[in-house]
Amino acid sequence: MDPEPVRRLSLGRKVAIAILLLIPLAAYMAYPTYNVVKPTLGGLPFFYWYQTLWLFISGVLFAIAAYLWDKR
């Protein structure tokens, strides 16, 4: 059996993957924008629920990037 041929990613796909991976980094690095207590959500200060929300968003963005990377 022949090994699977090596597929190269197109430049557009590489750029899309890079952007998807950099969005959460930029959101986390913008620390002064979310270093506040108010508004609260369910008794949790904004600082905590913002980071928790981005945890889930990051997971979705990373899954999309992985799909684009290994799309068959």
C-alpha positions in Angstrom: 0.0 0.0 0.0 1.3 3.4 -0.9 1.6 5.9 1.9 -0.8 8.8 1.9 0.5 11.7 -0.3 1.7 14.7 1.6 -0.8 17.5 1.3 0.3 21.1 1.7 -2.0 23.7 3.2 -2.9 26.7 1.1 -1.8 30.1 2.2 -5.4 31.2 2.8 -6.0 28.2 5.1 -2.8 28.9 7.0 -3.8 32.5 7.5 -7.3 31.5 8.6 -5.8 29.0 11.2 -3.4 31.7 12.5 -6.2 34.2 12.9 -8.4 31.7 14.7 -5.5 30.9 17.1 -4.6 34.5 17.7 -8.1 35.8 18.5 -8.2 34.2 22.0 -4.6 35.3 22.7 -5.5 38.9 21.9 -8.6 38.7 24.1 -6.6 37.3 27.0 -3.8 39.9 26.5 -6.2 42.8 26.7 -6.1 42.5 30.5 -6.9 46.1 31.3 -10.2 45.8 29.4 -11.6 43.1 31.6 -9.9 43.8 35.0 -13.0 45.1 36.5 -15.6 43.9 39.0 -18.8 45.2 37.6 -21.0 44.1 35.9 -21.6 40.9 37.8 -23.3 37.8 36.4 -24.8 35.5 39.0 -22.7 37.0 41.7 -19.5 36.5 39.8 -17.4 39.6 39.0 -16.9 40.4 35.3 -13.2 39.4 35.5 -14.1 35.7 36.2 -17.0 35.2 33.9 -15.2 37.0 31.0 -12.3 34.5 31.3 -14.7 31.6 31.6 -16.6 32.7 28.5 -13.4 33.0 26.6 -12.4 29.5 27.7 -15.4 28.1 25.8 -14.9 30.4 22.8 -11.3 29.4 22.6 -12.2 25.7 22.6 -14.6 26.3 19.6 -12.0 28.4 17.7 -9.3 25.8 18.3 -11.7 23.0 17.1 -12.4 25.0 13.9 -8.6 25.5 13.4 -8.0 21.8 13.9 -10.7 21.0 11.4 -9.2 23.3 8.8 -5.7 21.9 9.5 -6.7 18.2 9.0 -9.7 18.5 6.7 -10.0 15.4 4.5 
